[in-house]
Structure formats: C-alpha cells, structure tokens
Amino acid sequence: GDSSNLTSQQSLQTNATVGCGHQFCNNCIERELSRRREFPCPICETPVKKVSLSTRTLDDVLCEKDTSWRRRVMKVFNKTEKDFASLLEYNNYLEEVEDMIYSIVNEEPSAEECKAKIKAYEEAHRAEIVIRQSQRADEERAIQDQIAKEQRDAERRRRDAEEDAKAIALAKSRFKQESVEVLLGER
C-alpha cells in the first residue's frame, strides 16, 4: 500500500477522502480489502474504505468541488463592476465572494456560516439576482448573435473570394484561348 510499488497512473486508486488523497495500486487495495472492510492508510492512518476510493486524484475531487460551489455562489453573488461606485468596492466584493468559496471548499470552521450567509443574501435579494441573471443572459445572447453574424459574414466573404477566383481563372482561360487563336490566325 505504499508508494514504492506504484506501476502506472492507470493502475492507481485514490483515497478520495478529503485530507488524505494518497494513491494506492489496485493490487494492494484488493489484498487489503479481501482481509477487512476498512484499513488505515499506510501513510497517514486515515480510514480507507471501498466507497472512498476513486480513480480520480484528490486534486480532481477538489477542483470539481470548487467548480460546483463557485457556480452556486456566483449565481447568487452576480453583481458586475457597473453595480459599484468604484473599482475598489467591486474588488472588495469579489474578495469577499472568493473568501466564502474558499472557506466552503476547504471546509474551514466558517464554512457553515458562509453557506448561511449565501442563503440569506439570496432570499433577501432574489429580485435583483434574477434581474442580473436576465441581463447576463441577454448580454450572452447578444455576444452569440454577434459571433454568428461574424461567422456568416466570413463565410460570405469566403464564397465571394471563391467566386472571384473562379471568374479570374475563367477570364485568364478565355484570354489564353483567344491569344492562341490570334497567334494561330484563327481570329
């Protein structure tokens, strides 16, 4: 179960329990779990159970947790720079939001307090939050519409350039043929 017999990243399992995250080879896990339902991590003594094992690394688990909480919190704390009188106020707001996310993701003692603060803010400012979400959706739609328009314009310019190239090639071909006919006296 220690890291001295690790063969390849594909054959590893991670104890996904936050606070451990040590990796073990599948053979070691199977051997230990055949003897007992739970065994201590040989590195840190954290209990290892079949249900706590994952092929994902602890970083993967924490990243997913961070992303999930970030989405939830940013859906509620969705103010933009234009909602503030100064850049300093906006940056302080962003710092407060980041502190809450960090506290929750890393399960700090203030995590439950932060979750309660998010819930209370959401309930107290529901109408404002919905309006900002709607505005953001409108802005994103406008951006997507602009991108689609630019793609259509680029496609139209490409077709026009292709048609121009064909017309030039046809004109060159006619000129060449006419030149040959003139040289041969057929014209």
Contacts in CASP RR format, 6 or more apart in sequence:
PFRMAT RR
TARGET T0000
AUTHOR 0000-0000-0000
METHOD contacts of the structure
MODEL  1
GDSSNLTSQQSLQTNATVGCGHQFCNNCIERELSRRREFPCPICETPVKK
VSLSTRTLDDVLCEKDTSWRRRVMKVFNKTEKDFASLLEYNNYLEEVEDM
IYSIVNEEPSAEECKAKIKAYEEAHRAEIVIRQSQRADEERAIQDQIAKE
QRDAERRRRDAEEDAKAIALAKSRFKQESVEVLLGER
1 24 0 8 1.000
1 25 0 8 1.000
1 28 0 8 1.000
1 29 0 8 1.000
1 32 0 8 1.000
1 42 0 8 1.000
2 42 0 8 1.000
2 43 0 8 1.000
3 22 0 8 1.000
3 23 0 8 1.000
3 43 0 8 1.000
5 25 0 8 1.000
5 28 0 8 1.000
6 12 0 8 1.000
6 23 0 8 1.000
6 25 0 8 1.000
7 25 0 8 1.000
11 25 0 8 1.000
11 26 0 8 1.000
11 27 0 8 1.000
12 23 0 8 1.000
12 24 0 8 1.000
12 25 0 8 1.000
12 26 0 8 1.000
12 55 0 8 1.000
13 23 0 8 1.000
13 24 0 8 1.000
13 25 0 8 1.000
13 26 0 8 1.000
13 29 0 8 1.000
13 53 0 8 1.000
13 54 0 8 1.000
13 55 0 8 1.000
14 21 0 8 1.000
14 22 0 8 1.000
14 23 0 8 1.000
14 24 0 8 1.000
14 53 0 8 1.000
14 54 0 8 1.000
14 55 0 8 1.000
14 56 0 8 1.000
14 57 0 8 1.000
14 58 0 8 1.000
14 61 0 8 1.000
15 21 0 8 1.000
15 22 0 8 1.000
15 23 0 8 1.000
15 24 0 8 1.000
15 41 0 8 1.000
15 46 0 8 1.000
15 48 0 8 1.000
15 52 0 8 1.000
15 53 0 8 1.000
16 52 0 8 1.000
16 53 0 8 1.000
16 54 0 8 1.000
16 56 0 8 1.000
16 58 0 8 1.000
16 61 0 8 1.000
17 46 0 8 1.000
17 47 0 8 1.000
17 48 0 8 1.000
17 52 0 8 1.000
18 58 0 8 1.000
18 61 0 8 1.000
18 62 0 8 1.000
18 107 0 8 1.000
19 44 0 8 1.000
19 46 0 8 1.000
19 58 0 8 1.000
20 41 0 8 1.000
20 43 0 8 1.000
20 44 0 8 1.000
20 46 0 8 1.000
20 48 0 8 1.000
20 58 0 8 1.000
21 57 0 8 1.000
21 58 0 8 1.000
22 41 0 8 1.000
22 43 0 8 1.000
22 44 0 8 1.000
22 46 0 8 1.000
23 57 0 8 1.000
24 48 0 8 1.000
29 48 0 8 1.000
29 53 0 8 1.000
32 39 0 8 1.000
32 48 0 8 1.000
33 39 0 8 1.000
33 50 0 8 1.000
37 49 0 8 1.000
37 50 0 8 1.000
38 47 0 8 1.000
38 48 0 8 1.000
38 49 0 8 1.000
39 47 0 8 1.000
39 48 0 8 1.000
40 46 0 8 1.000
40 47 0 8 1.000
40 48 0 8 1.000
41 47 0 8 1.000
41 48 0 8 1.000
54 61 0 8 1.000
62 105 0 8 1.000
65 105 0 8 1.000
66 101 0 8 1.000
66 105 0 8 1.000
69 101 0 8 1.000
69 104 0 8 1.000
69 105 0 8 1.000
70 101 0 8 1.000
72 118 0 8 1.000
73 97 0 8 1.000
73 100 0 8 1.000
73 101 0 8 1.000
73 104 0 8 1.000
73 118 0 8 1.000
74 97 0 8 1.000
75 129 0 8 1.000
75 133 0 8 1.000
76 118 0 8 1.000
76 121 0 8 1.000
76 122 0 8 1.000
76 125 0 8 1.000
76 129 0 8 1.000
77 93 0 8 1.000
77 97 0 8 1.000
77 100 0 8 1.000
77 118 0 8 1.000
77 121 0 8 1.000
78 129 0 8 1.000
78 132 0 8 1.000
78 133 0 8 1.000
78 136 0 8 1.000
79 90 0 8 1.000
79 93 0 8 1.000
79 132 0 8 1.000
80 132 0 8 1.000
81 87 0 8 1.000
81 90 0 8 1.000
83 90 0 8 1.000
83 132 0 8 1.000
84 90 0 8 1.000
84 93 0 8 1.000
99 114 0 8 1.000
100 114 0 8 1.000
100 117 0 8 1.000
100 118 0 8 1.000
102 108 0 8 1.000
103 110 0 8 1.000
103 111 0 8 1.000
103 114 0 8 1.000
104 111 0 8 1.000
104 114 0 8 1.000
104 115 0 8 1.000
122 129 0 8 1.000
178 187 0 8 1.000
181 187 0 8 1.000
END
